[in-house]
Amino acid sequence: MSTSICILVTIIIYLVMMIVIGAVFSKKNKSTDDFFLGGRKLGPLVTAMSAEASDMSSWLLLGLPGLALITGLAEATWTAVGLAVGTYLNWLFVAKRLRIYTQRVGAVTIPDFFSKRFGDDKKILTLISAVFIVVFFVPYTASGFVGCGKLFSSIFDIDYFTAMVICALVIALYCILGGFLAASTTDFIQSIIMTIALIVVLGFSFKTAGANAIFDNANSVEGFMDIFKGCNVTDGTVGSYGALPIASTLAWGLGYFGMPHIILRFMAIEDENKLHISRRVGSIWVVISMSVAILIGVCGYTLMKNGVVPAYETTSDSERIVIDIASKVASYGVLPAIVGGIILAGILASAMSTSDSQLLAATSSVTQNIVQEFFGVKLSTKTSIWVARVMVLVISGIAVFLAMNPDSSVFRIVSFAWAGFGATFGPAILFALFWKRANKWGILSGMIGGGALIFIWKFIVRVQFAGTWLDIYELLPSFIFNVILVIAVSLLTKEPEKEITDEFDAVVIAAK
């Protein structure tokens, strides 16, 4: 049996398994609550690992190793530190209180929670937040499709677009069949496959290149192993990585407070008192997996220098490092080919685990929040579920269109979408859970201001002031701007009604 057939069979088995899971859980979707939130029945381990798998996406196995290979440790390390801290704080402060609050007010989605938390009877908060979710989730979903397309096109030498469409259809299919429970269960399985892939790739890299050679070569490049210097291995340039760039990359951690596809897992756990288990499991896995991913990037430089993998010239090219290592593993025989297939399935899993969650979150925003809640369209439970399934296909189609360019950088796409969610929803979630005086006008102003500044900072400020202190990650200034707007507008407008503040006090007591 040829190497390519072994790999193909392994990946097909994985894809079929995902679809079967979707079919099994399709019978459990009796309502939109089941389809979008799994009826709040997730166990602590599934909650933890599905949240983190949907968080890491193809960024973990493509973007992060590729970034470390081309630019050294500085940007990759500080980004990982920010994400690790953000992960832990999100579980620690947001998870339990959000779970209690959303159940008390009967909210199934994040936009629905905002309106019910702040007494927004006209559902303006629902509409605005749902629109932002769709705007930022579509390119985020597209980044997962890009990862899938790169994988299949490089391994099987087939057209990138064809490969990407096939993967998108599989993801859409099991989401259509099984909804949130299927997505969460597959994410749990995918996190295991991702872990196996990381371990195997790292082990192969050390065995092939040798530990001493890896670190000798890395140290030979100025700035590569220095977390206070940035470098580019392709042209030899080196720059200082000072306080402002560090703060900019650490700001990735702020994004967690506003990630709908992650915090939905907090809302879906069966028992909020088990969230401490989820917090420990999820936080430990994130730290270990990102550390291994960065180390793979370090190893990749030696493998590239020794000709084991091709010479990469851009960050987009270097995101193929794990794919190329998997191909090398697979070339040693049938059993290694199966192992290589598992590695590639891990890359596929990393992309799919995020795309499925994003598809469902975007779908719920359109069908539940915009169509039914804001516009007041009355749909039966059965019709609502079918409309949601159709919307999964529609949003998948738009994401496929955005993912048509095979040269797209997974890291850059994810970074923009991550900033969008963090700046739009992060402060809103925190103020909703921890500040009784916040009102709907403050939250609305913050969302619109923070979301708008993401585009302004990314496409105008950073372009016009490239290389200056203003050329920082757009999440940080936009998050701060959102916070200022929420506080200022809330204090300048009418206090929340007593019914709303009483509900807030009850949640605080329940969360202790």
N, C-alpha and C positions, 0 to 999 in steps of 0.2 A: 504494500500500500504506500503510495507516494506521500511525501510530507504535506503537500497542499491538501490532499484528500483528508488526511488525519486531522489537520487544523479545521477544515471545513466541516467535517462530521462533528467535531467537538463543539464548534460554535452553533451548528444547527441544533444539536441536542439542548444546548443552553437556551436558545431562542424558543424552541418548542416548549421547554419547561416553563418559561415565562408566560406563554400563551395559555398553557394548561392551568396555571395558577389563576389567571384571569377568568377562565371558564368556570373553575371551581367556585370562585367567590361571586360570580355573577348571580348565583342563586340566593345570595345573602343580601342583595340590594333591594330592600322592600320599600325604601323611601329615599328622598334626596339627602336626608341626614345620613343614611347608610352610604350612599354613593359618594358624598363629598367629605364625610368625616368618620366613616366606618362605625357609626353608632356609638362612638366613644368606647370602643372595646379593645384597644391595643394593650398588650402586656408591656412591662417595663423594658425588656430587652429589645422587643420589636420597636418600641417607641424610640429607644436610644439609637439603635443602629440604622433604622430607616431615616431618622432625622439627620444623622451624620452622613449617611450615604447620599441622601438627596442634597445635602449641603456641599459635599466635596466635588461631585460631578466629574466630568472628564478632565477638569482642572487638576485633580490630584495626580492622575497618571499621565497626563499630557502636558498641561500648562506649567505646573510647578517644577517637574524635573527639567523641562526645556528651558525654563527661566534660569534655574540654577546653573545649567551647563553653559549658557551663553554669557550671563552677567555675573557669575560667582555667587557667593553666599549672602551679600548684603541685602539686596531687595527681597530675595526669596526667604531669608531667615526672618527679617523683621515683619514681613507679611505673615509668615507662619505664626510668629509670636503673637501678633495682633489677633489673628484668627483663634488661636488657642485660648487666649484670655477672654475674648468675646464669647466663645463657645461656653466656657465655664460660667461666666457671669450671667449669660442668658438663661442657662439651666437654673442657676442659683436664685436669681431675682424675678425672672419673668414667668417661668414655667408654671409653678403652682398657683400663683395668683391669677394668671390668665385662664388656667383650667377652671378654677372656681368661678371666676367672673363670667366667663362665657356660658357656663352651664346655668348659672343663676338667671341670666338675662335671656337665655335661649338662643344664643348666637352660634351659627354653624360656620360662618365665614368671617374673615377679618373685617371686611367692609360692613357687614351686618353688626359686628361687635361695636364698631365705632359709633354707628347711629344709635344703637340701643344704650350704649354707655353714656352718651351725651344728650339723650332725649331728642334726637333729631328726627322728628315725625315726618318731615318732608324728604328724608332720605338723601339729602345733598351730600353728606359725608359718604354715604354708601356709593353714590354715583362717582364722585371724584376719586375715591380710593380704588374703586373697581376699574376705572379708566387707567389709572397709573399702573395697576397690576397687569393689565393687558399690554400696555405700552412697554413695560420693562421685561415682562415674562416672555414675550414673543422672541426678542433677540437672545434672551437667556436660553430658551428652548433650542433656538437655532444653533447655539454654541455646542450643545450636546449632539445635534445632528451632524455638525461639522466634524466632531470627534469620531463619530461612527463612520462617516464617509471616508475620512482619512485612513481609518483602520482597514476597511475592506478594499479600498482601491489600491492601497500599497501592498497588501498581502496577496490578493488574488488577481492583481493586475487587471482590474475591471474599471469601467468608467466611474469616476467619483460620484457624479450625480445619481447614477443608478444605484450604487451602493448606499448612498445616503437616504434615498427614498425607501429602499427596502427596510432599513432600520427604523425609519420614521413610521412606516406602516405597522411594524411589529409592536412598537411602543404604543401607538394609537390603539391597536387592536386589544391589547390586554387592559388598557385603561378603559376602553369602551365596554369591555365585558365585565370587569371586576371592580372598577372604581377605586376608591381610596384604600379599601382593605387589600385589594390585589396589588396596588402600587406600594403599600407599606410592607406587605409580605415579600414581594419581589425585591424591594430595596434592602430588606434584612438579608436575604440570600445573596444579593449582589454585593453587600458589604463584606461578606465572607469571601466571595470570589476575588474582590478587590484586594483583600488582605493577603490571600494566597499569591496573587500576582505580584504584589510588592515584594514579598519575601523571596520568591523564586528569582525575580529579576535582580534583586540586590545580591543574592547568593551567587548567581551566575557571573555578575559583574566583578565581584571580588575574586572569584576563582579564575576568571579569564585574564584579568588585568593584574591581579596581585595587589594586596593592601598597600605595600610599601610604594609600589610604582604609582598607584592612584594618588596618594598624598604627596609624593615627590613631584609629580607632574602638576598637581593642583597648586602646590606652593611655588612652582616655577613661574606661574603667571602672576604678575603684579596685581594685587587687589583681589584676586580670586577667592582667597580664603579669609579675607579681612571683612568683617561685618560693618566696618566704618569706611569702606571704599567700594565704589562701584566700578566695574570694568566691562569690557567687551572683548571676548576671546578672539573674535574674528579680525578686529583691526588693532588690537592692543591698547586701546584707549583706557585711561584710568581717571576716575574722578572721586572727589571726597563725598562720603555719605554721612552728612552731619545731622544735627538735631532736627532740622525741618524735614528732610527726606525720611528720617526715621519716624517722626510724628505722622507724616503722610501715609507711610505704609502700615504703621500700627493702627491707623484709622480704619483699616479693613475690619477690625474687631467691632467697630460701632455698627457695622452693617447687620450683625446678627439680630439686633433688637427689632429689625423691620423686615425680616425674611418670611413672607407668608407660608412658603412651602416647608419651612422648618418649624415655625411656631404653631402651625396646624397640628403637628404631632403632640405638642403640649396639650392642646385642646382635646385630643383623641384618646389619651390614655384612660384606662378603665378606672384607675384609682390614683388620685393626686398624691396620696401618701407614699406611693411607690416611685415618685419622680426622683428621689434621692439616688435610687439604684440606677435609673436612666442617666442621671447626671454623671455619676462616677464612670459608668461604662462608656458613655459617649465621649467624655472629656479625655479619658485615657487613650481611647482609640484614635482620636483626632491628633493628639500629640505624637503618638508613635507613628501613625501613617504619614503625617507630613514630614517628620524627621527622616523616615526611610525614603520618601519621594525626593527630598533635597539631596540626600546622600547618593541616590541613583544619578542625579544630575552631576554630582562631583565625579562619580565613577565614569559617567558618560564622556567626560573630557578625555580621559586616558584611552577609553575604547575608541574614541574618534581619532585621537592622535596615532593610535596603533593600527588604524585601518579596519578595526572590527566592525565599526559602523561608519556610515558615510560622513564626510565633512559637512557640517552645518554652517550656513552663512547668516541666517536670520533666526529670530525667536520662533517664528512660524515653522521653519524647517526643523529646529531643535525639538519641537514638540513631538517629533516622530521617534525620539530616542527609545522609549519603551517598546514601541512597535518593532523597531529594528533589532532590538535585543531579543525580543520574542521570536523573530524570524531566524535569528542566529541559533537560538536554543533548539528550534524545531528542525534545523538542518542536520542534527546528529543522529536521527533515526526515528523509528515509529513511536517509541515511548516518549522521547524528548519532544516529538511533534505534538503529541497529545498534551504534554506539559505546556508547550508553546501555545497550543490552542486555548488552554485554560488562562494563560496570561492575556491573550488577546480577548478572551471572553471577559476578563477582568476590566480591560479598557472599555469594552462595550458596556459592561455593567455600570462603570462609573458614569458613562454618558447617559445611559437609560435611567439610572436611579434618580437623576435630577430631572430629566425631561418629563418623565411620567408625572412627577409631583407638580411640576410647573404647568403641564397641560391641564391637570385637574383644577389647580388654583385659578388659572386663567378662565377655564370653562365655567367654574362656579361664579366668577365675577360677572360673566356675560349673562348666563342663563338665570342664575339665582338673584344676583344683586341688581343688575341693570334691567333685565326684561321683567322679572316678576316683582321685585321690591320697589324699584324706582318708578317704572312705567305702569306698575299695577296690573300686568297681564296675568290673568288667572289660568293656571294650568293644573291638570290633575297630576297626581304623583307619578303615574305611569308615563304620561306625556312629558312631564318635566325631565324624567330620567332619559327619555329618548331624545329630547331636545339637547340635553347635555352631551349625549353621545355624538350627535351630529356636530355639535360645536367643537368637540375634541378633534374631529376630522378637519374642520375649517381652520382652526388655529394651527394644527399640524401643517396644513397646506401653506399657510402664511410663513411659518417658520422654515419650511423647506425652501421657499422662495428666497428668504434672507440668507440661507445657508448655501446658496449655489456656488459661492466663490471658495474653491478649495484652499486658497492662500490665506483665508481668514485665520487670525490668531485666536485660539480658544481663550488664552489668558486675557487678551485685551477686551474681547466681547464680554466675558464674565465680569471683568473689572468694572465696566461701565454699568451693566445691569445691577451688579451688587451695590454700587454707589447709589443708583437710582432708588432701590428699595430701602437702603439704610437711611438715606437723607429724607425720603418721603414718609416712611412709616416708623422708623426707629424712635424718634422723639414722641410721636403720637402714641405709640404703645407704652412707653415709659411714663408719660404724663397721665395717660388713661388709668394706669395701674397705681401710680404713686403720688399724684397731686390732685387733691379734692377740688381745688379752686379752678382747675382747667375747665374751659367750656368749649362748646362746639365751634364758636367763631375763632378761638385761638388755635384749635386743632386744624380747622379748615385752612386758615391762613398759613400755618406752618407747613402743611402738606403741599399746598400750591407753591409757596415760596421756595421750599426746599427742593421740590421736584423740578421747578423751573430753573433754579440755579445750577442744577446738575448739567443741564444742556448748555447754559451760558458759560459756565466755568470750563467745561470739557471742550467745547467747540469755538469759543471766543477767547476767554482769558488765557487758557493754556497755550493756545496757538499764538496769540499776540505777544505773550510774555514768556515764551519758551526759554528755559535756561535761567530764569530769575526765581526769586523766592515765591512768586505767584504760581509757578509751574508745579503745583502740588496736586495730589489725588483729590479729585472733585468731591469725594464723600465728606472730607473734613470740613471745609468751609460751608458746604450746603447743610450739613448736620447742625453746625453751630447756628447758622442763619435760621433754620427751622426752630431751634430751641428759643432763640430770641423772640421770634414772632409769636410763638405759642404763649410765652410768658407775658409779653407786652400787650397783645390783643386780649388775652383772657382777663388781665387786670383792668383794661380800659373798657371792657364790656360787662354786661350784667352777670352776676354770680349764678352758678347753676341752681336749679330748683331744689327744694329740700328733699324731694323724693329721690333725686339723683344722688345727692350727698349722703343720704341715709343708706342707699344701696352700696355706695363706696365704703362707708364705715362697716357695714355688715361683711363685706368681702375681706377687709383688713383683719377683722376679728377671726373670720373663718380660716384665713391663711396663716395664722400664728401657730 
